[in-house]
Amino acid sequence: MDDRTRRKRGEAVRREILGDAHVDRARTEASDLTAEFQDLITRYAWGEIWTRPGLDQRSRRILVLGTLIALGRWEEFRMHARAALDQGGISRATLKEILLQQAVYCGVPAANAAFGQLRELLASEGGEERPKAARRSRK
């Protein structure tokens, strides 16, 4: 596969996974310093790796989320968690299971931080429920 094809496929899958708004923003914000990096990740990460037939996109999303938790890359975690909820067919319940799984393999502090990030993300989008103590006190 040549670079032109890789770039075209990468652009399509990147938009499918992260959404048009994110990709358009990344393109608009590209500068002389970052334009080649944007092209690299479009061709390589999205056009070469995400388009491989060995794993479905749901599996790739779960792996990415787990890896970002392990590395503590919270901005990227929030971006991929939001995309998983919005475009990826991954539910809040599934995200919770991913975080619980990572507590065992990445450590409780990493999972605790991930739960905090997820709560902030959900709250910013109006989707976080009240804490259990607050629900009990209203009964």
Backbone as a printed PyTorch tensor [residue, N CA C, xyz], in Angstrom:
tensor([[[  0.8450,  -1.1660,   0.0000],
         [  0.0000,   0.0000,   0.0000],
         [  0.9010,   1.2430,   0.0000]],

        [[  0.5790,   2.2200,  -0.8280],
         [  1.3840,   3.4400,  -0.8810],
         [  0.8880,   4.4560,   0.1530]],

        [[  1.6840,   5.5060,   0.3430],
         [  1.3500,   6.5110,   1.3580],
         [  0.0220,   7.2110,   1.0860]],

        [[ -0.2840,   7.4640,  -0.1570],
         [ -1.5500,   8.1470,  -0.4940],
         [ -2.7410,   7.2970,  -0.0350]],

        [[ -2.7020,   6.0200,  -0.3170],
         [ -3.7760,   5.1090,   0.0930],
         [ -3.8380,   4.9980,   1.6070]],

        [[ -2.6760,   4.8650,   2.2290],
         [ -2.5980,   4.7720,   3.6930],
         [ -3.1850,   6.0280,   4.3330]],

        [[ -2.8520,   7.1940,   3.7840],
         [ -3.3520,   8.4690,   4.3060],
         [ -4.8700,   8.5490,   4.1660]],

        [[ -5.3860,   8.1450,   3.0130],
         [ -6.8360,   8.1920,   2.7600],
         [ -7.5840,   7.2430,   3.7060]],

        [[ -7.0910,   6.0220,   3.8330],
         [ -7.7100,   5.0590,   4.7550],
         [ -7.5910,   5.5200,   6.1980]],

        [[ -6.4220,   6.0690,   6.5360],
         [ -6.2040,   6.5690,   7.8870],
         [ -7.1260,   7.7130,   8.2370]],

        [[ -7.3130,   8.6190,   7.3080],
         [ -8.2340,   9.7500,   7.5280],
         [ -9.6520,   9.2340,   7.7820]],

        [[-10.0790,   8.2680,   7.0090],
         [-11.4340,   7.7280,   7.1580],
         [-11.6260,   7.0380,   8.5080]],

        [[-10.6890,   6.1920,   8.9080],
         [-10.8570,   5.4750,  10.1720],
         [-10.6690,   6.4150,  11.3610]],

        [[ -9.7880,   7.3790,  11.2450],
         [ -9.6140,   8.3650,  12.3210],
         [-10.9090,   9.1340,  12.5490]],

        [[-11.5720,   9.5150,  11.4670],
         [-12.8570,  10.2040,  11.5830],
         [-13.9190,   9.2790,  12.1830]],

        [[-13.8930,   8.0210,  11.7980],
         [-14.8570,   7.0570,  12.3260],
         [-14.6690,   6.8460,  13.8300]],

        [[-13.4280,   6.7900,  14.2760],
         [-13.1330,   6.5070,  15.6760],
         [-13.2550,   7.7550,  16.5500]],

        [[-12.6940,   8.8650,  16.1280],
         [-12.6440,  10.0690,  16.9600],
         [-13.6780,  11.1320,  16.5960]],

        [[-14.2720,  11.0040,  15.4390],
         [-15.2770,  11.9780,  15.0150],
         [-14.6930,  13.0820,  14.1530]],

        [[-15.5470,  13.6380,  13.3140],
         [-15.1180,  14.6950,  12.3940],
         [-14.6000,  15.9250,  13.1230]],

        [[-15.2700,  16.3250,  14.2050],
         [-14.8740,  17.5440,  14.9160],
         [-13.4300,  17.4490,  15.4050]],

        [[-13.0670,  16.2990,  15.9740],
         [-11.6960,  16.1430,  16.4660],
         [-10.6860,  16.2080,  15.3200]],

        [[-10.9570,  15.4810,  14.2520],
         [-10.0110,  15.4440,  13.1280],
         [ -9.9050,  16.8150,  12.4730]],

        [[-11.0360,  17.4850,  12.3000],
         [-11.0060,  18.8320,  11.7090],
         [-10.2080,  19.7900,  12.5950]],

        [[-10.3970,  19.7030,  13.9110],
         [ -9.6610,  20.5560,  14.8450],
         [ -8.1590,  20.2580,  14.7680]],

        [[ -7.7940,  18.9880,  14.7280],
         [ -6.3760,  18.6160,  14.6450],
         [ -5.7550,  19.1620,  13.3650]],

        [[ -6.4900,  19.1090,  12.2810],
         [ -5.9700,  19.6300,  11.0030],
         [ -5.8330,  21.1500,  11.0480]],

        [[ -6.8400,  21.8100,  11.5950],
         [ -6.8270,  23.2640,  11.6740],
         [ -5.7010,  23.7570,  12.5660]],

        [[ -5.4520,  23.0440,  13.6660],
         [ -4.4290,  23.4600,  14.6180],
         [ -3.0140,  23.0310,  14.2260]],

        [[ -2.8840,  22.2510,  13.1630],
         [ -1.5480,  21.8260,  12.7230],
         [ -0.7400,  23.0550,  12.3180]],

        [[  0.5300,  23.0050,  12.6450],
         [  1.4480,  24.1080,  12.3320],
         [  2.6320,  23.5420,  11.5600]],

        [[  3.5650,  24.4100,  11.2310],
         [  4.7870,  23.9270,  10.5820],
         [  5.4830,  22.8890,  11.4610]],

        [[  5.3810,  23.0760,  12.7660],
         [  6.0080,  22.1410,  13.7020],
         [  5.2750,  20.8050,  13.7490]],

        [[  3.9470,  20.7920,  13.7040],
         [  3.1740,  19.5690,  13.9520],
         [  2.5520,  18.9180,  12.7240]],

        [[  2.5710,  19.5660,  11.5880],
         [  1.9030,  19.0310,  10.3920],
         [  2.4410,  17.6620,   9.9810]],

        [[  3.7470,  17.4870,  10.0180],
         [  4.3190,  16.1950,   9.6400],
         [  3.9480,  15.1080,  10.6460]],

        [[  3.8440,  15.4730,  11.9210],
         [  3.4050,  14.5110,  12.9330],
         [  1.9590,  14.0990,  12.6810]],

        [[  1.0920,  15.0550,  12.3750],
         [ -0.3020,  14.7250,  12.0600],
         [ -0.3770,  13.7840,  10.8580]],

        [[  0.4360,  14.0460,   9.8580],
         [  0.4660,  13.1710,   8.6810],
         [  0.9740,  11.7780,   9.0570]],

        [[  1.9920,  11.7220,   9.8960],
         [  2.5550,  10.4420,  10.3340],
         [  1.5030,   9.6050,  11.0600]],

        [[  0.8030,  10.1950,  12.0330],
         [ -0.1710,   9.3930,  12.7760],
         [ -1.3760,   9.0220,  11.9100]],

        [[ -1.7250,   9.8870,  10.9590],
         [ -2.8200,   9.5420,  10.0540],
         [ -2.4460,   8.3490,   9.1850]],

        [[ -1.2400,   8.3760,   8.6260],
         [ -0.8020,   7.2770,   7.7630],
         [ -0.4860,   6.0110,   8.5520]],

        [[  0.2650,   6.1570,   9.6430],
         [  0.7760,   4.9800,  10.3360],
         [ -0.2090,   4.4230,  11.3670]],

        [[ -0.5490,   5.2280,  12.3830],
         [ -1.4380,   4.7180,  13.4390],
         [ -2.8190,   4.3750,  12.8770]],

        [[ -3.3890,   5.3180,  12.1460],
         [ -4.7560,   5.1050,  11.6630],
         [ -4.8070,   4.3430,  10.3470]],

        [[ -3.9110,   4.6400,   9.4130],
         [ -3.9590,   4.0130,   8.0920],
         [ -3.3140,   2.6460,   8.0000]],

        [[ -2.3680,   2.3820,   8.8810],
         [ -1.6630,   1.0960,   8.8560],
         [ -2.1470,   0.1680,   9.9670]],

        [[ -2.2180,   0.6530,  11.1970],
         [ -2.5310,  -0.2120,  12.3400],
         [ -4.0350,  -0.3810,  12.5500]],

        [[ -4.7780,   0.7190,  12.6370],
         [ -6.2240,   0.6100,  12.9050],
         [ -6.9850,  -0.0750,  11.7660]],

        [[ -6.4170,  -0.1690,  10.5930],
         [ -7.1120,  -0.8060,   9.4650],
         [ -6.7130,  -2.2680,   9.2750]],

        [[ -5.8540,  -2.7840,  10.1180],
         [ -5.4690,  -4.1990,  10.0080],
         [ -6.6690,  -5.0840,  10.3150]],

        [[ -6.7360,  -6.2520,   9.7010],
         [ -7.8980,  -7.1240,   9.9040],
         [ -7.8640,  -7.9650,  11.1770]],

        [[ -6.7770,  -8.0120,  11.9020],
         [ -6.6300,  -8.9310,  13.0310],
         [ -7.4930,  -8.6580,  14.2450]],

        [[ -7.8940,  -7.4020,  14.4650],
         [ -8.7480,  -7.0350,  15.5970],
         [ -9.8750,  -6.1360,  15.1030]],

        [[-11.0350,  -6.2700,  15.7340],
         [-12.1170,  -5.3550,  15.3890],
         [-11.8970,  -4.0270,  16.1120]],

        [[-12.6410,  -3.0040,  15.7100],
         [-12.4380,  -1.6790,  16.2850],
         [-12.7800,  -1.6310,  17.7670]],

        [[-13.7680,  -2.3910,  18.2020],
         [-14.1200,  -2.4200,  19.6270],
         [-12.9260,  -2.9230,  20.4470]],

        [[-12.3020,  -3.9970,  19.9930],
         [-11.1310,  -4.5240,  20.6970],
         [-10.0050,  -3.5040,  20.7100]],

        [[ -9.7830,  -2.8460,  19.5960],
         [ -8.7280,  -1.8320,  19.5330],
         [ -9.0240,  -0.6850,  20.4980]],

        [[-10.2810,  -0.2520,  20.5590],
         [-10.6590,   0.8170,  21.4920],
         [-10.3510,   0.4120,  22.9310]],

        [[-10.7300,  -0.8130,  23.3020],
         [-10.5050,  -1.2880,  24.6610],
         [ -9.0140,  -1.3360,  24.9700]],

        [[ -8.2200,  -1.8190,  24.0290],
         [ -6.7710,  -1.8520,  24.2280],
         [ -6.1910,  -0.4510,  24.3900]],

        [[ -6.6550,   0.4750,  23.5860],
         [ -6.1700,   1.8570,  23.6760],
         [ -6.5150,   2.4420,  25.0400]],

        [[ -7.7580,   2.2690,  25.4750],
         [ -8.1600,   2.8010,  26.7800],
         [ -7.3060,   2.2050,  27.8990]],

        [[ -7.1050,   0.9010,  27.8810],
         [ -6.2830,   0.2520,  28.9040],
         [ -4.8510,   0.7420,  28.8910]],

        [[ -4.3000,   0.9190,  27.7160],
         [ -2.9250,   1.3980,  27.5880],
         [ -2.7970,   2.8260,  28.1000]],

        [[ -3.7590,   3.6640,  27.7650],
         [ -3.7100,   5.0540,  28.2190],
         [ -3.8210,   5.1470,  29.7360]],

        [[ -4.6190,   4.2590,  30.3340],
         [ -4.6900,   4.1990,  31.7980],
         [ -3.3270,   3.8060,  32.3580]],

        [[ -2.7300,   2.7680,  31.7880],
         [ -1.4360,   2.2870,  32.2750],
         [ -0.3630,   3.3670,  32.1880]],

        [[ -0.4360,   4.1700,  31.1430],
         [  0.5680,   5.2120,  30.9390],
         [  0.2220,   6.5270,  31.6370]],

        [[ -1.0160,   6.6320,  32.1340],
         [ -1.4380,   7.8790,  32.7650],
         [ -1.5650,   9.0290,  31.7850]],

        [[ -1.9510,   8.7470,  30.5740],
         [ -2.1230,   9.7730,  29.5360],
         [ -3.5880,  10.2260,  29.5430]],

        [[ -3.9120,  11.0910,  30.5210],
         [ -5.3110,  11.3930,  30.8230],
         [ -6.0230,  12.1980,  29.7500]],

        [[ -5.3470,  13.1040,  29.0850],
         [ -6.0030,  13.8610,  28.0130],
         [ -6.4150,  12.9240,  26.8790]],

        [[ -5.5150,  12.0400,  26.5010],
         [ -5.8280,  11.0580,  25.4580],
         [ -6.8910,  10.0720,  25.9390]],

        [[ -6.8140,   9.6670,  27.2160],
         [ -7.8310,   8.7700,  27.7710],
         [ -9.2100,   9.3970,  27.6530]],

        [[ -9.3390,  10.6510,  28.0620],
         [-10.6410,  11.3230,  27.9820],
         [-11.1270,  11.4150,  26.5350]],

        [[-10.2270,  11.7300,  25.6200],
         [-10.6040,  11.8330,  24.2140],
         [-11.1240,  10.4830,  23.7020]],

        [[-10.4030,   9.4040,  24.0050],
         [-10.8170,   8.0910,  23.5180],
         [-12.0530,   7.5740,  24.2640]],

        [[-12.1780,   7.8930,  25.5510],
         [-13.3880,   7.4910,  26.2900],
         [-14.6080,   8.2030,  25.7240]],

        [[-14.4830,   9.4970,  25.4540],
         [-15.5930,  10.2540,  24.8680],
         [-15.9650,   9.6560,  23.5010]],

        [[-14.9690,   9.3830,  22.6930],
         [-15.2280,   8.8110,  21.3680],
         [-15.8530,   7.4260,  21.4850]],

        [[-15.4070,   6.6360,  22.4530],
         [-15.9730,   5.2970,  22.6490],
         [-17.4530,   5.3880,  23.0090]],

        [[-17.8040,   6.3420,  23.8470],
         [-19.2060,   6.5380,  24.2270],
         [-20.0290,   7.1080,  23.0720]],

        [[-19.4700,   8.0820,  22.3640],
         [-20.2110,   8.7920,  21.3150],
         [-20.3340,   7.9980,  20.0230]],

        [[-19.2340,   7.4230,  19.5660],
         [-19.2180,   6.7510,  18.2680],
         [-18.9590,   5.2600,  18.3360]],

        [[-18.4380,   4.7880,  19.4520],
         [-17.8920,   3.4450,  19.4900],
         [-18.7910,   2.3570,  20.0120]],

        [[-19.9950,   2.7130,  20.4350],
         [-20.8810,   1.6790,  20.9450],
         [-20.4100,   1.0600,  22.2500]],

        [[-19.5720,   1.7730,  22.9740],
         [-19.1170,   1.2920,  24.2680],
         [-19.9040,   2.0460,  25.3400]],

        [[-20.5380,   1.2980,  26.2100],
         [-21.4040,   1.8800,  27.2320],
         [-20.6060,   2.3220,  28.4550]],

        [[-21.2590,   3.0940,  29.3010],
         [-20.6560,   3.4710,  30.5780],
         [-20.3350,   2.2250,  31.3950]],

        [[-21.2180,   1.2370,  31.3560],
         [-20.9890,  -0.0020,  32.1030],
         [-19.7370,  -0.7130,  31.5960]],

        [[-19.5240,  -0.7230,  30.2970],
         [-18.3220,  -1.3490,  29.7410],
         [-17.0800,  -0.5630,  30.1330]],

        [[-17.1630,   0.7690,  30.1010],
         [-16.0270,   1.5790,  30.5420],
         [-15.6880,   1.2760,  32.0040]],

        [[-16.7050,   1.1300,  32.8380],
         [-16.4620,   0.7930,  34.2380],
         [-15.7270,  -0.5350,  34.3370]],

        [[-16.1270,  -1.5280,  33.5620],
         [-15.4620,  -2.8380,  33.5890],
         [-14.0200,  -2.7400,  33.1270]],

        [[-13.7580,  -1.9120,  32.1300],
         [-12.3840,  -1.7090,  31.6590],
         [-11.5420,  -1.1320,  32.7950]],

        [[-12.0730,  -0.1420,  33.4960],
         [-11.3390,   0.4780,  34.5920],
         [-11.1150,  -0.4940,  35.7430]],

        [[-12.1040,  -1.3140,  36.0620],
         [-11.9280,  -2.3120,  37.1150],
         [-10.8580,  -3.3310,  36.7280]],

        [[-10.8710,  -3.7590,  35.4780],
         [ -9.8510,  -4.6900,  34.9840],
         [ -8.4610,  -4.0730,  35.1100]],

        [[ -8.3580,  -2.8020,  34.7430],
         [ -7.0620,  -2.1320,  34.7970],
         [ -6.5880,  -1.9180,  36.2300]],

        [[ -7.5060,  -1.8880,  37.1910],
         [ -7.0970,  -1.7690,  38.5930],
         [ -6.1980,  -2.9360,  38.9860]],

        [[ -6.5030,  -4.1030,  38.4560],
         [ -5.7110,  -5.2880,  38.7660],
         [ -4.3700,  -5.2560,  38.0390]],

        [[ -4.3720,  -4.8620,  36.7820],
         [ -3.1630,  -4.9690,  35.9700],
         [ -2.3070,  -3.7060,  35.9410]],

        [[ -2.9000,  -2.5570,  36.2010],
         [ -2.1320,  -1.3010,  36.1940],
         [ -1.9640,  -0.7290,  37.5870]],

        [[ -2.7770,  -1.2000,  38.5140],
         [ -2.7130,  -0.7030,  39.8770],
         [ -3.9250,   0.1360,  40.2350]],

        [[ -4.2520,   0.0810,  41.5100],
         [ -5.4020,   0.8230,  42.0190],
         [ -5.2370,   2.3330,  41.8120]],

        [[ -4.0570,   2.9130,  42.0520],
         [ -3.9470,   4.3580,  41.8280],
         [ -4.2550,   4.7730,  40.3790]],

        [[ -3.8130,   3.9750,  39.4090],
         [ -4.1040,   4.2930,  38.0060],
         [ -5.6000,   4.2040,  37.7390]],

        [[ -6.2400,   3.1570,  38.2460],
         [ -7.6760,   3.0110,  38.0430],
         [ -8.4440,   4.1050,  38.7740]],

        [[ -8.0040,   4.4630,  39.9600],
         [ -8.6480,   5.5400,  40.7090],
         [ -8.5830,   6.8470,  39.9150]],

        [[ -7.4280,   7.1420,  39.3670],
         [ -7.2880,   8.3460,  38.5410],
         [ -8.1800,   8.2590,  37.3110]],

        [[ -8.2650,   7.0790,  36.6930],
         [ -9.1060,   6.9000,  35.5100],
         [-10.5800,   7.0950,  35.8530]],

        [[-11.0230,   6.5650,  36.9980],
         [-12.4060,   6.7950,  37.4190],
         [-12.6620,   8.2890,  37.6130]],

        [[-11.7080,   9.0010,  38.1870],
         [-11.8550,  10.4460,  38.3480],
         [-11.9720,  11.1500,  37.0090]],

        [[-11.1340,  10.7510,  36.0590],
         [-11.1960,  11.3420,  34.7210],
         [-12.5360,  11.0560,  34.0530]],

        [[-13.0070,   9.8300,  34.1960],
         [-14.2770,   9.4530,  33.5770],
         [-15.4350,  10.2140,  34.2130]],

        [[-15.4290,  10.3480,  35.5390],
         [-16.4860,  11.1230,  36.2100],
         [-16.4890,  12.5620,  35.7220]],

        [[-15.3060,  13.1800,  35.6030],
         [-15.2140,  14.5480,  35.1020],
         [-15.7530,  14.6450,  33.6760]],

        [[-15.3770,  13.6800,  32.8420],
         [-15.8550,  13.6630,  31.4660],
         [-17.3740,  13.5640,  31.4260]],

        [[-17.9370,  12.6310,  32.1690],
         [-19.3850,  12.4570,  32.1790],
         [-20.0890,  13.6760,  32.7570]],

        [[-19.5420,  14.2500,  33.8070],
         [-20.1410,  15.4390,  34.4120],
         [-20.1210,  16.6180,  33.4480]],

        [[-19.0430,  16.7510,  32.6910],
         [-18.9450,  17.8670,  31.7380],
         [-19.9600,  17.7330,  30.6110]],

        [[-20.4270,  16.5150,  30.3950],
         [-21.4200,  16.2710,  29.3520],
         [-22.8140,  16.0530,  29.9300]],

        [[-22.9450,  16.3110,  31.2410],
         [-24.2410,  16.1800,  31.8950],
         [-24.6950,  14.7560,  32.1040]],

        [[-23.7690,  13.8000,  32.0960],
         [-24.1690,  12.4080,  32.1730],
         [-23.8080,  11.6900,  33.4520]],

        [[-23.2530,  12.3880,  34.4420],
         [-22.8410,  11.7040,  35.6720],
         [-23.9770,  11.7090,  36.6710]],

        [[-24.2120,  10.5580,  37.2580],
         [-25.2380,  10.4610,  38.2900],
         [-24.7050,  11.0070,  39.6030]],

        [[-25.6200,  11.3340,  40.4930],
         [-25.2280,  11.8110,  41.8220],
         [-24.5640,  10.6730,  42.5830]],

        [[-23.6710,  11.0060,  43.4880],
         [-23.0950,   9.9640,  44.3480],
         [-24.1860,   9.2500,  45.1330]],

        [[-23.9500,   7.9690,  45.4700],
         [-24.9570,   7.1690,  46.1820],
         [-25.4170,   7.8510,  47.4580]],

        [[-24.5110,   8.4610,  48.2230],
         [-24.8980,   9.1170,  49.4810],
         [-25.9040,  10.2290,  49.2150]],

        [[-25.7340,  10.9660,  48.1590],
         [-26.6660,  12.0460,  47.8240],
         [-28.0250,  11.4870,  47.4300]],

        [[-28.0580,  10.3370,  46.7760],
         [-29.3330,   9.7190,  46.3970],
         [-30.0710,   9.2240,  47.6160]],

        [[-29.3510,   8.6190,  48.5490],
         [-29.9870,   8.0960,  49.7630],
         [-30.5890,   9.2110,  50.6050]],

        [[-29.9220,  10.3460,  50.6800],
         [-30.3910,  11.4310,  51.5290],
         [-31.6530,  12.0880,  50.9940]],

        [[-31.9850,  11.9000,  49.7300],
         [-33.1800,  12.5110,  49.1470],
         [-34.4000,  11.6230,  49.2750]],

        [[-34.2430,  10.3750,  49.7100],
         [-35.3710,   9.4370,  49.8110],
         [-36.2590,   9.7580,  50.9640]]])
